[in-house]
Structures are given as structure tokens and as C-alpha cells.
Amino acid sequence: MTLVSKVTQVARKMAGRSGPRLLSVKDAWRLTPNMIRVVFAGPELAGFPEGREGGNCKLMIPDINEAKESFAARLQNGPTPVRRTYTVRQFVAETQELTIDFVAHGDEGPASRWATQAKPGDFLGFAGPSAPKVTQFIADWYLVAADPSAIPVAAVALEAMPRDAKGVAIFEVTSPGDRQDIKIPAGIDVHWLIQPDPHQPSTAQEDLIRSLDWPQGRVQTCIAGESGVIRSLRGFLANEKHIPREDTYISGYWKIGLVEDDHQKAKRDGNA
Ligand SMILES: Cc1cc2nc3c(=O)[nH]c(=O)nc-3n(C[C@H](O)[C@H](O)[C@H](O)COP(=O)(O)OP(=O)(O)OC[C@H]3O[C@@H](n4cnc5c(N)ncnc54)[C@H](O)[C@@H]3O)c2cc1C
């Protein structure tokens, strides 16, 4: 065991947990053609913190056909399973049910593959959650933009906004059937853009954002998705619109052609 993992283990014990949670699937279904909703339930969710919708978490993915006992042992003692970052879409304390929405982008990614096959009784490891990404809604005008990977964080933000909020929400999804029902304030103009091949770079969100009549007053953003799109939008918001950093949640969630570990490394190196 490395020093870092030893320190992590001691910190978890002090916080009353001895390691990641081993979550069990209660139900899983296609929310839309390219999005899978998984609801986890069971005693492992005891003590799960409330109010973390929109926060992110690390999911540890079992190998194909891995037995629950050997995966549970691996969560405690290593070797560390594949880890992927996801968003808490909902947690209901009364029923202790946790919802996470997975983009179904094929079998190449371990997390996407796991979700595509998920059924009641399946399991994975869970660490987190972090604090939510957008907690204060103090703007005159909101700009929300998301591809499918960021619909969970965007939906949580839109649902938490004051009901008299004004602004624009842009969702770029794979097919018309991928539109979701989200409780969006009436003063937010909603645009659903269709991009059938998410592996092709797209400028559709940026083109639309650049065409907007930019409002007077304070602007807050909740924007996430493919890193190339995000990089370009980040530059636009900072350099052309001069939105202060503290009002700007903008984050690359994945990158065309890179698995998550390589994408995270590219981000750390300033290349994504
Ligand atoms: C803070 C944060 C929160 C996130 N929340 C969510 C969430 O709630 N739901 C969600 O679905 N994703 C979310 N993501 C994105 C998710 O972590 C990545 O999509 C991750 O790469 C998926 O892992 P994988 O094992 O399926 O694919 P990987 O093994 O990482 O990648 C395999 C291949 O699939 C491609 N790929 C990865 N993601 C996508 C995608 N979305 N669409 C098309 N191709 C893709 C990669 O470029 C690569 O070529 C979040 C990311 C971050 C940083």
C-alpha cells in the first residue's frame, strides 16, 4: 500500500467510512435513446449527504463478469478498478435512492459499457460526492450549455434556479429523442441542437452563443461538455465578454479520442 492510499484510508476511517461505497443497482433504463438512468439503492447509501445534486463523484467500474466479492475486496485493498467521473443527478433521503445518468456512447468506454448492460443487482464502487457546482444564483441572466455528458449538472442548476430567472439554455444532443423533460424557469429560452455524431467537432453551441443579444447586467454560466467546445467557449467568455471567473462554471467533461485518464492528464498539463 502506498503512503497516499494509507493516508486516504485513515481519513476515511476518521470520517466513519472505511472505503468507497459498494453500490447496488435498483433499476436501470433508457431515459432517452442515448442516455441511461441508473438508480442505486440499499444500505450502502446510509449517511449519504443530502443536497449534493450537481456534485461529482468517482465511479469504480468492475471488470466484465467480475464477482461482487472479488470486486469488494479490490475496492478495499486494490488493485484500483477503472475510475470515471459522474454527476449526482438526484438523491432521495427518504428512500435512500441515488440517481446517476450515463451517456450511452458505446462499448469502448468501461463506464458506458457497464451502464448499457446495467440491471438490478449489478454493482459498482462510489467515492464522493463533491459539493454542487453552482450553488448561488445571483445573476440577472444565466447562460447554460451542455452536451449529453453535462445534462445532469445543467439540469440540476436549472431546477435549482429562482423561478423568475432569465437567460438561455442550450443542449446539444445526438437525436431529437434525446430531449429531456427538465423543470426550467419560464424566462429561460431553451434550444435543443442535434449533433448526430458526437465524435465530430462541433461549433453549433458556440455559433448560437455568439449570435445571442448579450444582455446588460451580471451573467452567470453553467457550461460543460466536450473539451474542444469548452476550450473555445472559455476563451470567448473570458476574453470577449469579460465574465469574472467566480461567475463562470465552465468545465471540459470529456475529449474526443481520449479515455478519461488521458483527458484528465491533458487538463492538468493545460492541453485540454
Ligand atoms: C465533473 C464531471 C462530471 C461528469 N458527469 C457525467 C455524467 O453525469 N454523465 C455522463 O455520462 N458523463 C459525465 N461525465 C463525463 C464522463 O466522465 C466521461 O464521458 C468519461 O470518459 C466516460 O467514461 P467511459 O468509461 O464511458 O469512456 P472512456 O473510457 O473515458 O472513453 C472511451 C472513448 O469514449 C469517448 N467518450 C467519452 N465520453 C464520451 C461521451 N460523453 N460521448 C461520446 N464519446 C465519449 C472518449 O473520447 C474515448 O474515445 C463527467 C465528467 C466530469 C469531469
The ligand as a MOL file (V3000), in Angstrom:
LIG
                    3D

  0  0  0     0  0            999 V3000
M  V30 BEGIN CTAB
M  V30 COUNTS 53 58 0 0 0
M  V30 BEGIN ATOM
M  V30 1 C -17.1020 16.6440 -13.3120 0
M  V30 2 C -17.5790 15.6540 -14.3690 0
M  V30 3 C -18.8850 15.1620 -14.3160 0
M  V30 4 C -19.3550 14.2690 -15.2890 0
M  V30 5 N -20.6440 13.8070 -15.2090 0
M  V30 6 C -21.1000 12.9310 -16.1410 0
M  V30 7 C -22.4480 12.4040 -16.0540 0
M  V30 8 O -23.1930 12.6640 -15.1030 0
M  V30 9 N -22.8690 11.5680 -17.0470 0
M  V30 10 C -22.0450 11.2070 -18.0930 0
M  V30 11 O -22.4730 10.4310 -18.9660 0
M  V30 12 N -20.7650 11.6670 -18.1790 0
M  V30 13 C -20.2860 12.5080 -17.2270 0
M  V30 14 N -19.0010 12.9580 -17.3030 0
M  V30 15 C -18.1860 12.5450 -18.4460 0
M  V30 16 C -17.5540 11.1600 -18.2320 0
M  V30 17 O -16.6760 11.1890 -17.1210 0
M  V30 18 C -16.7590 10.8100 -19.4900 0
M  V30 19 O -17.6230 10.7560 -20.5940 0
M  V30 20 C -15.9950 9.5080 -19.3650 0
M  V30 21 O -14.9810 9.4970 -20.3510 0
M  V30 22 C -16.8690 8.2830 -19.5550 0
M  V30 23 O -16.0910 7.1180 -19.3200 0
M  V30 24 P -16.1620 5.8350 -20.2600 0
M  V30 25 O -15.5020 4.7300 -19.4900 0
M  V30 26 O -17.5720 5.6210 -20.7140 0
M  V30 27 O -15.3060 6.2200 -21.5280 0
M  V30 28 P -13.6900 6.3840 -21.6490 0
M  V30 29 O -13.0150 5.0700 -21.4320 0
M  V30 30 O -13.2390 7.5100 -20.7860 0
M  V30 31 O -13.5320 6.8120 -23.1760 0
M  V30 32 C -13.6680 5.8650 -24.2490 0
M  V30 33 C -13.9480 6.6170 -25.5480 0
M  V30 34 O -15.2340 7.2070 -25.4890 0
M  V30 35 C -15.1670 8.5980 -25.7810 0
M  V30 36 N -16.1560 9.2880 -24.9310 0
M  V30 37 C -16.0760 9.5460 -23.6040 0
M  V30 38 N -17.1620 10.1940 -23.1710 0
M  V30 39 C -17.9580 10.3560 -24.2610 0
M  V30 40 C -19.2360 10.9700 -24.4570 0
M  V30 41 N -19.9160 11.5530 -23.4630 0
M  V30 42 N -19.7540 10.9440 -25.6910 0
M  V30 43 C -19.1050 10.3750 -26.7340 0
M  V30 44 N -17.8960 9.7830 -26.6020 0
M  V30 45 C -17.3350 9.7720 -25.3790 0
M  V30 46 C -13.7300 9.0050 -25.4660 0
M  V30 47 O -13.3360 10.1230 -26.2230 0
M  V30 48 C -12.9610 7.7630 -25.8250 0
M  V30 49 O -12.6530 7.7550 -27.2050 0
M  V30 50 C -18.4930 13.8370 -16.3240 0
M  V30 51 C -17.1630 14.3040 -16.3560 0
M  V30 52 C -16.7100 15.1910 -15.3900 0
M  V30 53 C -15.2780 15.6740 -15.4410 0
M  V30 END ATOM
M  V30 BEGIN BOND
M  V30 1 1 1 2
M  V30 2 1 2 3
M  V30 3 2 2 52
M  V30 4 2 3 4
M  V30 5 1 4 5
M  V30 6 1 4 50
M  V30 7 2 5 6
M  V30 8 1 6 7
M  V30 9 1 6 13
M  V30 10 2 7 8
M  V30 11 1 7 9
M  V30 12 1 9 10
M  V30 13 2 10 11
M  V30 14 1 10 12
M  V30 15 2 12 13
M  V30 16 1 13 14
M  V30 17 1 14 15
M  V30 18 1 14 50
M  V30 19 1 15 16
M  V30 20 1 16 17
M  V30 21 1 16 18
M  V30 22 1 18 19
M  V30 23 1 18 20
M  V30 24 1 20 21
M  V30 25 1 20 22
M  V30 26 1 22 23
M  V30 27 1 23 24
M  V30 28 2 24 25
M  V30 29 1 24 26
M  V30 30 1 24 27
M  V30 31 1 27 28
M  V30 32 2 28 29
M  V30 33 1 28 30
M  V30 34 1 28 31
M  V30 35 1 31 32
M  V30 36 1 32 33
M  V30 37 1 33 34
M  V30 38 1 33 48
M  V30 39 1 34 35
M  V30 40 1 35 36
M  V30 41 1 35 46
M  V30 42 1 36 37
M  V30 43 1 36 45
M  V30 44 2 37 38
M  V30 45 1 38 39
M  V30 46 1 39 40
M  V30 47 2 39 45
M  V30 48 1 40 41
M  V30 49 2 40 42
M  V30 50 1 42 43
M  V30 51 2 43 44
M  V30 52 1 44 45
M  V30 53 1 46 47
M  V30 54 1 46 48
M  V30 55 1 48 49
M  V30 56 2 50 51
M  V30 57 1 51 52
M  V30 58 1 52 53
M  V30 END BOND
M  V30 END CTAB
M  END
